Each structure stands twice: as C-alpha cells, then as structure tokens.
Amino acid sequence: MPVPEWCVENPPKNLVCSECGQGWNVLGSGPDLDHVMSHETTREIGLDRFVGKSIRTVLTGSFNRRIDGLYGMDPFWHITNELLIPDGKYTRKGKEGGICLDYVVQKGDVGVFKIVRFAHFTCNRTRLTAEGRNSFDEMFHKAGFTQKWFQAIPHGHFPTVTAMKDWPWYIAHTEVGPIRVGWQARVLNINWEQITPKRDLEHLFTENVTKMPHEAHANDTAQGIEFLRRIREALA
C-alpha cells in the first residue's frame, strides 16, 4: 500500500505509538494502523539524576533508550537553573553560555528537549480532537458561557489535511445557540449563522479584522475570547 506524503513511511521500529503504546502495523490491511503520523513537542525535563555527566552522555544514554519518542536538546542548548540565582531564573543558551555536548550537568539544571513522537493515524486524530476540545472549552469558559459541549467537525478549509496534523473545527452548543469555531492558520474563525433567528453582529467588531454579518475572525486566543464574550452578551 502506498504511504501518503503526510505519513511516516518507516517509523522507528524501537519506538511505540505515543498514544496507545502499541507498535506498528505498517504492512497490515487496516488503513488507520498502516498510516503513522509524527508530531514535535517541546518539554522541560529536570536533569538532577544526571549531575556530573555530560550532555553527550545524557542524549546517547538514557534518552536514546526511550521508546515514546526521539529526544534531542533544543537547538540553542537551552538550560535553565533556578538554584544559581536565589531570586530569579538563570538561563544559559548555546556555546556563549558554555552549553554544548561536553557541558557537565549541575544540580538544578533543567533542559529544554525537542521530542518527535509517532502515533497511529487514528490515535493521532483522537489526540488532536481532545486537545482542540479542551482548548475551546477553556476559551468559552473565559468568555462567560455556562452551557457548552463541543461537536468535532471537519476543518472548514482543509478537511483532509487537517485530519492528519491539526485540530478539527467544532460546533459549540451553548446557551445562546450553536457557534462554529476553528483555527485557520493563526486566525480563529467564529461563525454564528446557525443561530435562529439570524442576528447580524458585524457592528460588534470595530477592530481591523475580517468580519461579516454572521462571522468574525480573531487574530489570537485573547481576541477570540473577547469576541465570544461580545457574541454571548449580544445574544443573551
């Protein structure tokens, strides 16, 4: 079976799915298990158990044996240590800060790791759907909504690609009616055209954003929360 360009053709055999903990069935018959996705995350990890060892040893030893992903240090060799300055956080970055493969870990060091994880297509989609739902639930809560449940729907602009790598869009069923929300690149699309009777709320948005009688685009999360608050108050 040909492997789509958005999948990993040969996932590392020594790793397992970051979501279900199972291995790969790349040559099997089930399409969801045949397709393996990868995604990158950043995580701070305390290094106290490696005190006295070099970063080279840390990376080629313990972290090289992890089965939940490929671990690498931040490209700038970013290490923080709160113990070195009592009233603040001391940060050293890159060679200028003395951080390189031969740097010896000190007590209190925290490393910033880039982690590439791999997951079955279905597992990855489940993760993305849950992440998006949790994020929007928090946004609607901050906007003052008291009743809300989220129905995942295909992405409004890229329904196929988004199922692979991004959050889906959602219909938020709220006390004022259904509101469709979804990220389009860095813009949050908010649409209330399904609410009856239809309400033209374009006048609520004086900012320099895309706006229509039943839709507005927010430039970031904070603005999205503010727009949702205005919509709620106007329709309450």
N, C-alpha and C positions, 0 to 999 in steps of 0.2 A: 504494500500500500504506500503510495507517495506521501511524504510528510509535508504538510503545508508550511509555507515560508515563515509563519508566525509561531512554529513549534520548534522544539529542540530535537534535532534528528537523532543524536546519540547521547541521551542523558547519562551522566556518570553512573557506572554500574555499582560503585561503592556507596552511593547515596540513596536515600529513600524519599518518597513524597513528603514534603514538609507539612502536609495537612493530615493525611491518613496514616502515614508511617509505613506504607507498603511499597514494594518495589515496582518495577516497570514491566509492562506487557506490550512493548512496542510492536512486536510481531503478531500479536493476537488479533482476534476478529472484532473486538469491541472498540468502536471509534473513540469513545471517551478515554479509554485506557491507552489506546495507540498514541494519542497526542499528548505530549508532555510540554508544559509551559515552564518558563523561568521568570523570576522577578527578583529585583535587587532591593535590599533594605539596608539601613544604617542603624547600628546599635552600639551603645556604650557598654563595655564589659570591664569589670574590675580585674586587675592583674595581680593582686596581692599574692596569689598562690604561685606566681612566677618570679617573685622577688629574687634578684641575684642572677637571673637568666637573661639572655639577650633576646631581643625581638625576633631575631632569626630562629632561635630555638623555639620560641612560643609559636611561631607560624608553622614551622616544619614539624613540630612535635604534636602537642595536644590538639591544636585546631586543625591540623592536617588529617587527624583521625576522626573528626566529626562526621556523622552520616546525615545530618539535617541540612547541609549546605556547604558551599565553598566560602571559606573565611579568608579575608585579606584586610590589611590595615588601610586606613584612609590614605588616599594618595599624598596627602601632606604630612603623613606620620603624626597625626594629631593625638596628643596625650594630655590629659588634664590631671591635676593633683591638688586637692584642697588642703592637704596637710602641709604644703610648703609655704603657704601664706595663711596665717590664722584667721584673718578677717576677709578672705576672698578666695577666688578660684584661680589658680595659676595654670596657665596654658602654654605649652610649648609646641611649636609646629615645625616640621621639616628639619632640614640639615642645619638651618640657622639656629634652631633651638636645641641642637645636639641630638635630634631624634633620627635614627637610621637603623638599619638591620642589626648593627652592632651595639645599639643602645642597651644598657642594662636596666632592667625594671627595678624601680624603687617602691617602697611601701607607700600605698595610697594612689599609685598610678591607675588611671582609667584610660583604656584605649578605645578609639573610635574605629569600629570594624565595618567594612563593606561585606555584606553577605549575599551571595547569589543562591537562592533557593529554587528547587524544582518541584513541580506538582503535576498530577494528572489534570487533564483539561477540566473534568467535572469538579474535582477538588478545588482547583484554582477559581473556577466560576463561583463555587459556593463561598469561598473566602471573600472574593470581591463583592458579592451581593451582601454578605453580612457586614463588611466594612462600610459600604455605602449606606446601608440602612442605619447603622449605628451613628454615623456622622450626621445624616439628615435628621435623625431623631433628636440629637443634641441641638441642632440648629433650630428646629421647630420649637423645642422646649424653651430655648433662649428667646425666641420671638413671641413667647406667651401662649402658645397653643396648649390646650389641656387635653384634647382628644386627638389622637393621631395613630394611624397604622399605615404601613408602607407596602405597597404592591409593586414589585420589581417589574419593569417593562423594558423592551429593547431600547438601546440608545437611539435618540431622536435623529441623529445624523449619520452614525456609522454603526448600525445594528450588528453587523457581522464581526468587524474588527474589535469592537468594544467588548464583546462577549469573551474575547481572548485576554485582554490586558487591562481594561478599565472598568470602573463601576458601571452598572446599568443605570437607567433612569428609573424614577419611581412616581407612582401616583400616591400622594399623601392624602389619605381620607381623614379630614379634620372636621371640627365642629362647624366650620363655615362652608364646608363642601370640599370637593376634590381639587388638589393643586398638584400640577405636574412639575417635577424638579429634576434637573440633571446637569452635570458638568459637560460643557463643550469646550475642550482645551482648558483655558483658565477662566472661562466665563460661565457663570451659573445661570441657566435658563429656568425662569419661573413663569408658569403658564396657568391661568385660572379660567380658561374658556369653557371648561366642563361644568362650572358652577351655574346653576339656574336660579332665578333669571340672570341672564348675562349682565355683567357690570363692566363698564368702561372705566378703568382705573389709571389710565395713562397719566392723568394730571397729578397723580401722587408722586411721580418720579421726576424731579427737577434736575437731577444730575445728568451729566453728559454720558448717557448710556443708551443702548438700543432699547426702545420701548414702543409698545403698540397698545391698542385698547385692552387686550387680554393677555399681554405678555410683557415681561421686562427682563433685562439681562444685568446681573450684578457682577462686578469686577473681582470680588473676592468674598470670602466667607462672612466677614463682618458686615459688608454691604448687603449680602444676601439675607442675613438675619434681620437687618433693618428694613429691607423691602418686604420681607414676610410679615414683620410686625405691622407695617402700614396696611398691608392687604388684610390682615386679620381684623384690625381696628375698623377698617372701612366696611367690612362685610359683617361685622358682629351685630 
